[in-house]
Amino acid sequence: MLPLLTTLSVISSWYGPGFHGNLTASGSRFNQHALTAAHKTLPFGTRLRVCYKSCAVVRVTDRGPYIRGRELDLSKGAADAIGLTASGVGRVNVTRLN
């Protein structure tokens, strides 16, 4: 688990259009335009500062990613906000805020 206010560099990807409106693992509806993320073990509601070309604060609402080597899946809105959408996958800096 990522300790509070510790920054780690992890491989992240994004997801969106095919899942928009579906229920997430937390029970909320997935909004591809929201600033949300999926992580395998962090508690739902955990806020993370994620930086690539720029930074955004996202909230963990789902589980994943399920592709080997990736540690974080961002919503399309979050990927857009940090500049990750075009590359699809990249190394991001993540800081757990709560």
ChimeraX attribute file (.defattr): number of C-alpha atoms within 10 A of each C-alpha:
attribute: neighborCount
match mode: 1-to-1
recipient: residues
	/A:1	8
	/A:2	14
	/A:3	11
	/A:4	11
	/A:5	13
	/A:6	11
	/A:7	17
	/A:8	14
	/A:9	15
	/A:10	15
	/A:11	15
	/A:12	25
	/A:13	24
	/A:14	23
	/A:15	20
	/A:16	18
	/A:17	12
	/A:18	8
	/A:19	14
	/A:20	16
	/A:21	13
	/A:22	12
	/A:23	14
	/A:24	16
	/A:25	14
	/A:26	14
	/A:27	10
	/A:28	12
	/A:29	15
	/A:30	22
	/A:31	19
	/A:32	22
	/A:33	16
	/A:34	17
	/A:35	20
	/A:36	26
	/A:37	34
	/A:38	27
	/A:39	21
	/A:40	15
	/A:41	13
	/A:42	16
	/A:43	16
	/A:44	16
	/A:45	15
	/A:46	16
	/A:47	19
	/A:48	23
	/A:49	17
	/A:50	28
	/A:51	20
	/A:52	18
	/A:53	10
	/A:54	13
	/A:55	17
	/A:56	18
	/A:57	19
	/A:58	23
	/A:59	21
	/A:60	23
	/A:61	24
	/A:62	27
	/A:63	19
	/A:64	16
	/A:65	20
	/A:66	13
	/A:67	10
	/A:68	6
	/A:69	10
	/A:70	17
	/A:71	19
	/A:72	25
	/A:73	27
	/A:74	29
	/A:75	27
	/A:76	24
	/A:77	23
	/A:78	26
	/A:79	33
	/A:80	17
	/A:81	21
	/A:82	17
	/A:83	17
	/A:84	24
	/A:85	19
	/A:86	8
	/A:87	10
	/A:88	13
	/A:89	16
	/A:90	17
	/A:91	17
	/A:92	23
	/A:93	18
	/A:94	24
	/A:95	20
	/A:96	20
	/A:97	17
	/A:98	11
